Amino acid sequence: MSASLVGLGSAGKSLSIGARVRDGTGITTTVAAAGTPAVVTSATLFTADQDDTGGAITFSGTTGKFTVATQNGVGKYLVLASFGSVQGVNAKTVLGIIFAVEGGATVAAKGLRATKTEPATAVAGNAGVAMAVVNLSAVGDTVEIRLDSTTNGDTVVTRDLYVQLVKIA
């Protein structure tokens, strides 16, 4: 495939897929142990929003994972996760992190993370954008968004989150 078409699917369209949370109540994620980020999941509130992959990449809110489903989905992707509204525990730090399985390897943190430090009385607010370039080189490779906090058992409520994967090579 020529260099100008590497990010395109077989029909000549760009491959991209998004998923979002947009809910006033939000998804509550419990971080069991600091340093062990928990996956953001919800079968009803974390939903696919836009999908131009023709089934090459799938998304499940139940598992919180984007998964390479066909060979056409294999490639390098720019992943952006915008945390528009998250709320952690008073005076704690919340981290939004992109994790990926690349080439069947063990899941690992990738790229830059989003960070929000809560004031003494926690409030819903923007944590910024996490971003990474991931090499999804095999069918079955995955991308997921995880949250971490500075204390075991902390909860994080996500009310507004948008995740976008765009194939770049």
VOKEPA-531485 format. One record per residue: residue number from 1; residue in one letter; chain; x, y, z of N, C-alpha, C in turn. Coordinates in pm, 1 decimal, padded with zeros to 6 digits. Layout:
<nutors>
     k   r   c       n_xx       n_yy       n_zz      ca_xx      ca_yy      ca_zz       c_xx       c_yy       c_zz
   NUM   A   A          X          Y          Z          X          Y          Z          X          Y          Z
...
</nutors>
This chain:
<nutors>
     k   r   c       n_xx       n_yy       n_zz      ca_xx      ca_yy      ca_zz       c_xx       c_yy       c_zz
     1   M   A    00084.8   -00116.4    00000.0    00000.0    00000.0    00000.0    00089.5    00122.8    00000.0
     2   S   A    00055.0    00225.1   -00077.5    00139.1    00344.2   -00084.4    00135.1    00419.1    00047.4
     3   A   A    00238.2    00499.7    00071.5    00249.6    00572.9    00197.6    00130.0    00664.6    00220.3
     4   S   A    00069.6    00717.7    00112.6   -00042.6    00808.9    00128.9   -00172.5    00737.2    00165.7
     5   L   A   -00176.2    00604.7    00153.6   -00298.3    00530.1    00181.5   -00289.3    00439.8    00303.1
     6   V   A   -00179.4    00444.9    00377.7   -00161.1    00349.3    00486.7   -00266.0    00359.4    00595.8
     7   G   A   -00323.9    00475.8    00617.1   -00424.1    00491.1    00721.6   -00565.2    00467.3    00673.6
     8   L   A   -00578.3    00419.2    00549.8   -00710.5    00401.8    00492.0   -00754.0    00257.0    00493.0
     9   G   A   -00883.9    00236.8    00497.4   -00938.8    00103.2    00486.5   -00944.9    00060.5    00341.7
    10   S   A   -00997.4   -00057.6    00318.0   -01000.2   -00112.2    00183.3   -01089.7   -00031.6    00089.3
    11   A   A   -01183.7    00044.4    00141.9   -01271.4    00126.3    00057.6   -01214.2    00266.3    00037.7
    12   G   A   -01091.9    00291.6    00083.3   -01028.5    00421.5    00066.6   -01069.3    00523.8    00170.7
    13   K   A   -01143.4    00481.4    00273.7   -01183.8    00571.3    00381.2   -01087.3    00559.8    00497.9
    14   S   A   -01073.1    00668.5    00571.1   -00992.6    00665.6    00692.4   -01058.7    00572.9    00794.2
    15   L   A   -00977.9    00497.5    00868.8   -01031.3    00413.1    00975.5   -01027.5    00491.0    01105.6
    16   S   A   -01143.2    00509.8    01165.7   -01149.1    00573.9    01296.9   -01272.0    00522.9    01370.0
    17   I   A   -01262.4    00524.5    01501.1   -01374.0    00481.7    01585.2   -01368.3    00562.2    01714.9
    18   G   A   -01484.7    00596.4    01766.4   -01491.6    00671.1    01891.3   -01589.1    00605.9    01987.5
    19   A   A   -01577.2    00644.3    02113.4   -01671.3    00600.3    02216.2   -01681.2    00712.0    02319.1
    20   R   A   -01795.7    00718.8    02384.9   -01813.2    00829.6    02478.2   -01897.2    00792.8    02599.7
    21   V   A   -01876.1    00874.2    02702.6   -01960.7    00878.2    02821.4   -02010.4    01021.9    02827.5
    22   R   A   -02140.1    01040.8    02835.6   -02195.7    01174.2    02853.5   -02322.2    01157.2    02935.8
    23   D   A   -02307.1    01167.8    03067.9   -02417.8    01138.3    03157.4   -02398.6    01215.0    03287.6
    24   G   A   -02503.5    01278.5    03335.9   -02496.0    01358.3    03457.6   -02461.2    01278.9    03581.9
    25   T   A   -02504.6    01153.9    03588.6   -02472.7    01068.6    03703.4   -02332.4    01011.7    03688.7
    26   G   A   -02299.9    00964.5    03569.3   -02166.2    00916.0    03539.5   -02142.3    00771.0    03575.4
    27   I   A   -02020.7    00727.5    03542.1   -01973.3    00592.3    03571.2   -01879.8    00600.7    03690.6
    28   T   A   -01903.8    00520.0    03791.9   -01814.5    00516.5    03908.0   -01716.9    00400.9    03891.4
    29   T   A   -01588.8    00433.7    03895.0   -01482.1    00334.9    03883.8   -01407.1    00332.9    04015.6
    30   T   A   -01389.1    00215.6    04074.3   -01315.1    00202.8    04199.3   -01174.9    00152.0    04170.2
    31   V   A   -01077.3    00227.4    04217.1   -00936.9    00188.9    04202.4   -00901.8    00106.4    04325.6
    32   A   A   -00893.4   -00024.2    04308.1   -00871.5   -00114.7    04422.5   -00739.1   -00087.7    04492.7
    33   A   A   -00635.6   -00060.9    04413.8   -00503.5   -00036.2    04472.1   -00435.0    00073.4    04391.2
    34   A   A   -00382.1    00173.3    04460.9   -00308.4    00279.8    04393.6   -00196.9    00216.0    04311.6
    35   G   A   -00176.3    00265.4    04192.0   -00075.1    00206.7    04105.0   -00127.7    00088.9    04024.6
    36   T   A   -00255.4    00053.7    04044.0   -00320.4   -00051.5    03965.7   -00446.6    00009.4    03904.6
    37   P   A   -00431.9    00082.9    03794.9   -00546.3    00152.6    03736.2   -00659.7    00058.5    03696.7
    38   A   A   -00783.8    00107.4    03713.1   -00903.3    00028.9    03682.8   -00963.2    00073.9    03549.8
    39   V   A   -01012.7   -00021.8    03471.6   -01071.7    00006.6    03340.8   -01207.1    00075.9    03357.4
    40   V   A   -01231.8    00177.8    03275.5   -01362.2    00244.9    03271.6   -01455.9    00155.6    03190.8
    41   T   A   -01565.8    00110.6    03253.1   -01661.6    00022.3    03184.8   -01804.5    00062.0    03219.1
    42   S   A   -01892.9    00044.7    03124.1   -02036.6    00054.5    03146.2   -02107.2    00008.6    03019.9
    43   A   A   -02190.1   -00092.3    03033.4   -02263.5   -00145.5    02918.6   -02364.0   -00044.4    02865.1
    44   T   A   -02410.4    00046.4    02951.3   -02514.3    00139.8    02909.3   -02465.4    00282.7    02889.5
    45   L   A   -02362.5    00325.7    02961.0   -02319.1    00465.3    02954.4   -02192.9    00488.8    02871.7
    46   F   A   -02111.2    00386.8    02849.1   -01989.1    00400.6    02768.4   -02018.8    00334.1    02635.3
    47   T   A   -02050.2    00414.2    02534.7   -02103.2    00360.0    02409.5   -02024.2    00406.4    02288.2
    48   A   A   -02023.9    00322.2    02184.5   -01962.3    00360.5    02057.5   -02037.4    00481.6    02004.3
    49   D   A   -01962.7    00578.0    01951.9   -02024.3    00702.8    01906.8   -02012.3    00719.5    01756.5
    50   Q   A   -01899.7    00684.7    01703.1   -01872.3    00704.7    01561.6   -01780.3    00591.7    01520.1
    51   D   A   -01814.6    00523.8    01409.1   -01734.2    00408.6    01367.1   -01726.5    00404.7    01215.5
    52   D   A   -01607.7    00432.9    01163.9   -01583.9    00429.3    01019.9   -01491.5    00313.5    00983.7
    53   T   A   -01486.3    00209.9    01069.3   -01390.3    00101.3    01047.0   -01447.8   -00015.1    00967.7
    54   G   A   -01577.1   -00015.8    00943.4   -01637.6   -00127.7    00871.5   -01623.3   -00259.5    00945.8
    55   G   A   -01616.0   -00253.6    01078.5   -01602.8   -00374.3    01159.8   -01459.4   -00416.3    01186.0
    56   A   A   -01362.0   -00341.0    01136.0   -01220.7   -00375.6    01156.5   -01177.7   -00356.3    01301.8
    57   I   A   -01238.9   -00259.7    01369.8   -01218.0   -00235.8    01513.2   -01356.3   -00237.4    01577.0
    58   T   A   -01369.8   -00304.0    01690.4   -01497.4   -00305.1    01762.0   -01478.6   -00239.8    01898.2
    59   F   A   -01590.4   -00197.3    01957.7   -01586.8   -00139.8    02091.9   -01694.1   -00204.1    02177.3
    60   S   A   -01658.8   -00234.5    02302.2   -01753.8   -00287.7    02399.8   -01746.5   -00203.5    02526.6
    61   G   A   -01857.7   -00140.2    02561.7   -01862.7   -00066.2    02687.7   -01856.3   -00158.9    02807.7
    62   T   A   -01904.4   -00282.8    02790.7   -01902.4   -00380.5    02899.6   -01760.2   -00410.2    02945.3
    63   T   A   -01668.2   -00421.6    02848.8   -01527.1   -00446.9    02883.3   -01443.2   -00319.8    02879.8
    64   G   A   -01496.1   -00213.4    02816.4   -01421.6   -00089.1    02801.6   -01311.0   -00099.5    02698.4
    65   K   A   -01319.9   -00196.2    02607.3   -01210.1   -00221.3    02513.3   -01248.1   -00196.9    02368.2
    66   F   A   -01151.8   -00137.6    02296.4   -01151.7   -00136.6    02150.5   -01068.1   -00256.8    02111.3
    67   T   A   -01115.1   -00337.0    02016.5   -01045.4   -00460.4    01978.7   -01029.7   -00467.8    01827.1
    68   V   A   -00908.6   -00503.5    01781.8   -00885.7   -00528.0    01639.6   -00959.3   -00656.9    01604.5
    69   A   A   -01058.7   -00646.3    01514.6   -01143.6   -00760.6    01481.7   -01104.7   -00827.9    01350.7
    70   T   A   -01043.1   -00752.7    01258.6   -01003.6   -00808.9    01129.5   -00865.1   -00757.6    01092.1
    71   Q   A   -00804.2   -00821.3    00995.2   -00670.4   -00781.6    00950.2   -00668.0   -00636.5    00901.1
    72   N   A   -00779.0   -00587.7    00846.6   -00785.7   -00449.6    00799.6   -00770.4   -00350.2    00914.3
    73   G   A   -00795.2   -00391.6    01038.2   -00781.8   -00304.3    01154.1   -00640.7   -00297.0    01209.4
    74   V   A   -00551.9   -00382.6    01162.8   -00412.8   -00382.7    01209.6   -00343.8   -00254.8    01162.3
    75   G   A   -00265.8   -00191.3    01250.7   -00190.6   -00071.8    01213.1   -00158.9    00014.7    01332.6
    76   K   A   -00098.4    00130.9    01305.3   -00068.4    00228.2    01410.5   -00185.2    00324.9    01421.8
    77   Y   A   -00220.9    00355.9    01546.6   -00333.7    00444.1    01574.0   -00293.1    00556.1    01668.5
    78   L   A   -00344.6    00675.9    01640.2   -00339.0    00785.3    01735.7   -00460.8    00768.3    01825.0
    79   V   A   -00438.5    00762.8    01955.4   -00547.9    00747.4    02051.6   -00554.5    00874.0    02135.5
    80   L   A   -00670.9    00935.7    02139.4   -00695.1    01053.7    02221.2   -00808.9    01023.4    02317.2
    81   A   A   -00789.4    01053.7    02443.6   -00894.2    01035.7    02544.2   -00911.5    01168.5    02617.3
    82   S   A   -01022.5    01234.6    02592.5   -01050.9    01364.5    02652.0   -01142.8    01345.3    02772.5
    83   F   A   -01091.1    01380.3    02889.4   -01165.4    01365.7    03015.4   -01231.1    01499.6    03047.2
    84   G   A   -01352.1    01520.6    02995.7   -01420.9    01648.2    03012.3   -01473.2    01670.8    03152.7
    85   S   A   -01516.9    01566.3    03219.5   -01567.7    01581.5    03355.5   -01541.4    01454.1    03434.7
    86   V   A   -01449.5    01463.5    03528.6   -01421.5    01354.7    03621.7   -01417.2    01412.2    03762.4
    87   Q   A   -01446.2    01328.5    03859.7   -01441.5    01372.3    03998.3   -01388.4    01260.1    04084.2
    88   G   A   -01279.0    01287.3    04153.4   -01217.9    01189.8    04241.7   -01252.7    01217.4    04386.6
    89   V   A   -01161.1    01182.9    04474.2   -01179.1    01198.2    04618.4   -01109.7    01327.1    04663.2
    90   N   A   -01162.3    01390.3    04766.9   -01106.0    01516.2    04818.1   -00954.5    01510.8    04829.9
    91   A   A   -00888.7    01613.0    04775.7   -00744.2    01634.5    04787.3   -00659.5    01519.4    04732.1
    92   K   A   -00711.3    01445.0    04636.2   -00636.9    01334.8    04574.6   -00611.0    01366.4    04427.9
    93   T   A   -00522.3    01289.7    04366.2   -00492.0    01305.7    04225.2   -00556.6    01192.6    04145.6
    94   V   A   -00618.5    01228.8    04034.1   -00682.3    01133.4    03943.2   -00598.8    01129.6    03815.1
    95   L   A   -00572.8    01009.4    03764.1   -00498.0    00993.3    03640.1   -00583.5    00917.9    03539.4
    96   G   A   -00590.5    00967.2    03416.4   -00654.8    00897.5    03305.8   -00545.1    00844.6    03215.2
    97   I   A   -00543.7    00713.7    03191.0   -00430.3    00650.3    03123.1   -00479.6    00559.7    03011.2
    98   I   A   -00410.2    00564.3    02897.0   -00438.6    00475.0    02784.7   -00353.7    00349.6    02803.0
    99   F   A   -00417.9    00233.5    02794.7   -00348.4    00105.1    02799.7   -00373.1    00032.5    02668.4
   100   A   A   -00275.8   -00047.4    02623.4   -00293.4   -00122.6    02499.7   -00221.9   -00256.4    02506.6
   101   V   A   -00275.3   -00351.3    02431.6   -00207.8   -00477.7    02402.2   -00159.1   -00462.8    02258.8
   102   E   A   -00028.6   -00467.8    02238.5    00030.6   -00452.7    02105.9    00097.8   -00583.4    02065.6
   103   G   A    00055.2   -00640.3    01952.9    00115.5   -00763.8    01903.7    00098.2   -00881.7    01997.2
   104   G   A   -00011.9   -00881.8    02073.6   -00038.3   -00992.0    02165.0    00040.1   -00985.5    02294.5
   105   A   A    00119.0   -00879.6    02315.0    00198.9   -00865.4    02437.3    00108.4   -00835.1    02556.9
   106   T   A    00167.4   -00827.6    02673.6    00094.5   -00792.9    02795.3    00043.8   -00649.4    02787.2
   107   V   A   -00075.4   -00625.6    02839.3   -00131.8   -00491.0    02840.0   -00037.7   -00396.9    02915.6
   108   A   A   -00018.2   -00274.9    02861.6    00075.4   -00179.0    02922.4    00027.0   -00036.0    02898.3
   109   A   A    00066.3    00053.8    02988.4    00035.1    00196.0    02975.0    00110.7    00253.3    02856.1
   110   K   A    00047.2    00346.9    02785.9    00105.6    00407.7    02666.6    00091.2    00559.4    02671.6
   111   G   A    00186.3    00628.9    02614.1    00174.4    00772.5    02589.4    00165.1    00860.2    02712.4
   112   L   A    00100.9    00976.0    02693.3    00085.2    01076.2    02798.1   -00047.7    01057.3    02868.7
   113   R   A   -00049.8    01077.5    02999.1   -00173.6    01059.6    03074.5   -00235.3    01195.2    03108.5
   114   A   A   -00364.6    01193.1    03134.8   -00436.2    01311.9    03180.7   -00431.3    01312.8    03333.1
   115   T   A   -00415.4    01429.8    03392.9   -00401.5    01439.3    03538.0   -00489.5    01551.3    03593.3
   116   K   A   -00558.2    01520.8    03703.7   -00638.0    01621.5    03773.8   -00613.1    01606.1    03923.1
   117   T   A   -00577.1    01715.6    03988.2   -00562.1    01714.3    04133.8   -00686.2    01779.3    04193.3
   118   E   A   -00755.9    01703.5    04277.5   -00879.2    01753.9    04338.6   -00846.9    01854.3    04448.9
   119   P   A   -00929.7    01958.6    04461.8   -00914.5    02049.7    04576.0   -00959.9    01980.1    04704.9
   120   A   A   -00954.5    02050.2    04814.8   -00993.4    01993.0    04944.3   -01134.8    01935.3    04939.8
   121   T   A   -01224.6    02001.6    04867.3   -01358.2    01948.9    04842.9   -01366.6    01919.8    04693.6
   122   A   A   -01367.3    01791.5    04659.2   -01362.0    01749.6    04518.7   -01480.8    01802.1    04439.5
   123   V   A   -01454.3    01840.6    04315.3   -01558.5    01888.6    04225.3   -01539.2    01824.7    04088.2
   124   A   A   -01649.1    01812.8    04014.0   -01638.8    01763.4    03877.1   -01562.2    01865.6    03794.5
   125   G   A   -01472.3    01818.4    03709.5   -01396.0    01911.1    03626.8   -01310.7    01839.0    03525.0
   126   N   A   -01248.0    01916.6    03439.8   -01167.1    01866.5    03330.3   -01034.9    01810.9    03381.0
   127   A   A   -00999.2    01691.4    03333.1   -00869.1    01632.9    03366.0   -00773.3    01642.9    03247.5
   128   G   A   -00821.0    01697.5    03136.5   -00734.4    01712.2    03020.3   -00744.0    01594.5    02925.1
   129   V   A   -00639.3    01580.0    02843.8   -00638.1    01479.7    02737.6   -00519.1    01386.4    02754.2
   130   A   A   -00546.6    01256.1    02748.5   -00439.7    01156.0    02740.7   -00423.3    01123.4    02593.5
   131   M   A   -00298.8    01098.4    02550.3   -00279.8    01061.1    02410.2   -00163.1    00966.0    02395.6
   132   A   A   -00174.2    00882.9    02291.5   -00069.7    00784.6    02265.4   -00076.8    00742.4    02119.2
   133   V   A    00034.2    00691.4    02069.5    00036.6    00621.0    01941.9    00059.4    00475.0    01977.3
   134   V   A   -00032.3    00389.6    01933.1   -00022.6    00246.5    01963.2   -00009.8    00167.6    01834.3
   135   N   A    00064.0    00057.7    01840.7    00084.2   -00028.6    01725.1    00002.0   -00155.5    01744.4
   136   L   A   -00119.2   -00153.8    01692.1   -00207.9   -00269.1    01701.8   -00173.5   -00361.2    01585.3
   137   S   A   -00078.9   -00450.6    01608.0   -00019.6   -00527.9    01498.6   -00077.0   -00667.9    01481.2
   138   A   A   -00180.3   -00700.8    01557.3   -00239.3   -00834.5    01545.2   -00389.1   -00828.8    01574.1
   139   V   A   -00464.5   -00913.0    01506.7   -00606.1   -00928.0    01538.8   -00614.3   -00970.7    01685.2
   140   G   A   -00703.0   -00906.8    01760.9   -00715.8   -00934.5    01903.9   -00647.4   -00831.3    01991.3
   141   D   A   -00558.3   -00747.7    01935.1   -00496.3   -00640.3    02013.8   -00604.7   -00544.2    02061.2
   142   T   A   -00581.3   -00478.2    02175.4   -00684.7   -00393.3    02235.1   -00629.8   -00260.0    02283.4
   143   V   A   -00723.7   -00165.8    02302.4   -00697.1   -00036.8    02365.9   -00806.9   -00017.0    02469.3
   144   E   A   -00769.4    00033.6    02586.8   -00867.4    00061.6    02690.9   -00823.5    00183.8    02769.7
   145   I   A   -00919.3    00246.9    02836.9   -00892.3    00364.1    02919.5   -00905.0    00321.4    03064.6
   146   R   A   -00802.9    00356.1    03142.7   -00804.5    00322.1    03285.4   -00789.3    00448.3    03369.3
   147   L   A   -00841.3    00440.7    03490.1   -00828.8    00549.1    03587.1   -00747.4    00501.7    03705.6
   148   D   A   -00666.9    00592.3    03758.7   -00589.1    00562.6    03878.3   -00607.3    00677.3    03975.9
   149   S   A   -00580.6    00650.2    04102.5   -00587.2    00750.2    04207.6   -00472.4    00724.1    04303.5
   150   T   A   -00453.2    00815.9    04396.2   -00337.0    00806.6    04484.1   -00358.5    00720.9    04608.1
   151   T   A   -00480.8    00671.0    04628.6   -00509.0    00593.0    04748.9   -00592.4    00469.9    04713.9
   152   N   A   -00561.0    00356.9    04776.6   -00638.0    00233.6    04756.5   -00785.5    00256.8    04787.3
   153   G   A   -00872.2    00202.7    04702.9   -01015.9    00209.3    04726.6   -01082.4    00338.4    04683.6
   154   D   A   -01006.3    00434.7    04631.7   -01066.8    00559.9    04585.1   -01161.6    00532.8    04469.4
   155   T   A   -01265.2    00613.8    04460.6   -01356.7    00606.2    04347.7   -01340.5    00730.8    04261.1
   156   V   A   -01364.1    00712.6    04131.7   -01360.8    00822.9    04036.9   -01489.5    00816.4    03956.5
   157   V   A   -01560.5    00929.3    03948.6   -01683.4    00936.6    03870.6   -01651.9    01006.3    03738.2
   158   T   A   -01683.6    00939.0    03627.9   -01661.2    00993.6    03494.3   -01796.0    01030.5    03434.7
   159   R   A   -01816.8    01160.2    03409.2   -01943.9    01206.7    03352.8   -01931.9    01243.9    03205.6
   160   D   A   -01810.6    01278.8    03162.3   -01790.3    01320.7    03024.0   -01652.2    01273.7    02980.0
   161   L   A   -01650.1    01178.9    02887.9   -01524.7    01120.7    02837.2   -01544.5    01089.0    02690.0
   162   Y   A   -01448.3    01126.6    02606.7   -01453.6    01088.8    02466.2   -01321.1    01026.4    02428.9
   163   V   A   -01326.7    00908.8    02365.7   -01206.3    00837.8    02321.6   -01214.6    00821.3    02170.3
   164   Q   A   -01107.0    00854.8    02100.2   -01102.4    00842.8    01954.5   -00976.3    00769.7    01912.3
   165   L   A   -00990.8    00669.1    01827.1   -00878.2    00600.5    01764.4   -00881.3    00634.1    01616.4
   166   V   A   -00768.0    00680.5    01561.3   -00756.4    00712.6    01419.9   -00633.6    00640.7    01365.4
   167   K   A   -00653.9    00561.3    01261.8   -00543.6    00488.0    01202.1   -00451.4    00585.3    01127.5
   168   I   A   -00320.9    00579.6    01160.6   -00225.3    00672.0    01099.1   -00121.9    00600.7    01013.4
   169   A   A   -00110.4    00470.1    01026.0   -00014.8    00394.1    00943.6   -00050.0    00246.7    00944.9
</nutors>
